[in-house]
Structure formats: C-alpha cells, structure tokens
C-alpha cells in the first residue's frame, strides 16, 4: 500500500533532508484519517518520524513537520473522522 511505500522510502533515504521533511508533512496529513492513522502506527510511522528528527537535528522543516506528525499520530482517535 502507499503508506508502506512512503515509510519504506523514508527509511531507505533517511539522509535526504528534503525527502524527510516532505515525508513528515505527508504523515501529518495522512494521520488525519483514523484508519490511515492506525495503519501508520502499525507500520512504524512513529519511529520513522522520530528517526527523521534524530538524524536532522538542525533542519527546522524536518523538526517542525516531524513533531506535527507525532502530535497527529498520538491525539485521541475520537477527534478524527473515519474514512472520507
């Protein structure tokens, strides 16, 4: 599925700051749908976002977007829509 491909790309190209920033921004948006959020968590989205932050500590875009993604991944599910 597309989520698995995105997370795999973020893992494989972890040194690419632009890819990490854009991947984290994708996580932010994908996590807004409950079923997709669940899939992200199951496939390791939290560790992928945290890894991006650890590998790029001085890149403000990676830090901001990864933190935003982590927030969206851990907020209570009852505040999110199901599928659209």
Secondary structure, 3 states (H helix, E strand, C coil): CHHHHHHHHHHHCCCCHHHHHHHHHHHHHHCCEHHHHHHHHHCCHHHHHHHHHHHCCCCHHHHHHHHHHHHHHHCCHHHCECCC
